[in-house]
Amino acid sequence: MNKLNIINKSDRFTTIGHPDVFKEIKLMSQHVTDVAGSFKRDILISFLKDHSIKIDWLAGNEALVDMITSGSLKIYHTERLFEAERSNKVFLADLEGYIETELENGPIEARHRNVLSTISSVGPSEGQRYYACAPSPS
């Protein structure tokens, strides 16, 4: 984080208040979406919180563990936020929840791929048609 953020005990995690963390989590989600293995969410949160990964999680997750420990997965700001707010349980619960949601949902591109593959495999019911929608203006 480039500036000092003062976080009160009653503050909740928001992406607006932590743009660097927001960017890192989005990139993290993009990078780990196609990585094989189980426990991805558990591995990432455990490492971010405590810089530790359970031995039971290593088998089958070598690519993810390598990304994390080699530094190729950019998580500096997120690590610092976990460290700075170690005693703020409400804030950390929000942050963990946000990371879990992003990892479960995957990047927006992956969500669109999933929707499109579902539509193409199911197809419209009799009498229904699908329309292409233009993105909303930003």
N, C-alpha and C positions, 0 to 999 in steps of 0.2 A: 504494500500500500504506500502510495506516495505521500499521503497526508495522514496526520494523526486523527484517528476516529475515536471519539469518546463514547463509550457504550455504557449505559446505565444498567443496573441489575434487572430492571423491568423492561428493557428494550428487547425487541424481537428481531430476528434476522430478516432483512429485506435485501433483495438484489439491487434495489435503487441505492441503498446506503453503502454497497460494497461492489462497485462495478468491476473491479479487477477480479474479485472472487467469482462473480457472475460469469465473466468471460472464461475463466479457467474451468469452471464446472461445465459450461457448454462444450468447451474443447475436450474435456475429460470424457464426457458422454459420447462425443463423436469418435474419439480414439478407441474407446473400449467396447463400443457396440458390436463390432465384428470379431472381437478377440474371444477365442474359445475358452471355455472353463466355467466352473461354478463359483459361487461365493464372491463374485466380482464386487458387489456392493459392500459386503463384509470386509473384504481385503482393503478396499480403498478407504473406507471410513476408519478402520482400525489403524491403518498407516497414518492417515491424516491426524487422528486423535493422539496416538501414542508412539508412532514410528515403530509399530510392531505388526507382525503378521503371524497368525497361528500356523504351526507346522502342518496341521491337518489340512490347511487350505493350499499348501504349495503344490501338491500333486495335481496335474492337469491345468494349472494356472501359471505355468512358467513364463509365458509371454507377457501376461499382465504384471507379474511380480518384477520381471526384467524392466518393463516400461517404467514402473514406479521407482525401483532402486537405482536404475541407471540415470535417472533425471530426464529421460526423454519425454515423460509426461510432466508438463509444466503445472506444478501445484504449489508454488512458493507462497502466493498470497493466501491461499486457502489454508495451508499449514500454519502460517503466521496467525491467521484469525482463530483457528482452533487453539493454538498455544495461548494467545492473548486472552481468550474467553474461557479458559479451562474451568474456572469456578462458576461461570454463569450458565447454569444447567438449562434454563429456559431458552436462552439464545442458542446454545449448542444443540438442543433438541430440534429447534427450528432449522438450523443449518444442516444437520444430519437428515432431517426430513426432506429438505429441498434437494439434497444430493441424491437421496434414495429415489425420489420422484423423477428426477432427470435421468438417472441411470435406468430406471424401470421403463420410462417412456421412450428413452433414446432421443437422438436428435430429431428435429422436425422432418428432415429428409427421410429418415428411416420410418417415421410414423406415416408419412405420405406413401412410401413404398408399400407398407403393410396394408393401408387402406386400398390402394390401387390394385394390389394383388388379390385382395378379398373381393373387390368389385368385379375384377375380370374373371375370377374363378366361380363366383356365384352368378353374376349377371343379373339383369333386371328381371323382375317377375313379369308375367304376361300383362301387357298394358302399361308398364312403367318404362320410363326412359331416363337416362342419366344425362346431365348437362355439365359441360365444362364451366368452371367458374374462374373468372379472372381474380388475381389477388387483390385484396382491398388496398386502396391507395394509402401510402404511409404519410 
